[in-house]
Amino acid sequence: MLQEFVEQVEKAARSVMEEMHTAIPGKITAFNVGTGFATVKPYGTYTTDSGRKMAYPTVTEVPVIIPQSQAVSYTHLTLPT
């Protein structure tokens, strides 16, 4: 009975974690100037339930926000060609 309880707690925690979205560093591999969207390849790997390590998939249509202010009139941003 205790084992069943532990499994249910693990299942609930895993379910919550699957819906959790956080920031992760990545590399912009493509940028569409017209839409302001980028294709990003996240750095790092994740571990599957079976213990296999896999690279994060490429994420498409990521909005790019370029910080600006009235005090700064020049922003330098380098994007892939």
FENLINMO-V667323 format. One record per pair of residues at least 4 apart in sequence whose C-alpha atoms are under 7 Angstrom apart, sorted by the first residue. I is the first residue (numbers start at 0). J is the second residue. If there is no record, write none. Layout:
i = {I,I}
j = {J,J}
This chain:
i = {0,1,2,3,4,5,6,7,8,9,10,11,12,13,14,15,23,24,24,25,25,25,25,26,26,26,27,27,27,27,28,28,28,28,29,29,29,30,30,30,31,31,31,35,35,36,36,36,36,37,37,37,37,37,38,38,38,38,38,39,39,39,40,40,40,41,41,43,43,44,44,44,44,45,45,45,45,46,46,46,46,47,47,67}
j = {4,5,6,7,8,9,10,11,12,13,14,15,16,17,18,19,41,41,42,39,40,41,42,39,40,41,37,38,39,40,38,39,40,79,37,38,79,36,37,38,35,36,37,62,63,60,61,62,63,59,60,61,62,63,57,58,59,60,61,57,58,59,56,57,58,55,57,54,55,52,53,54,55,52,53,54,55,50,51,52,53,51,52,71}
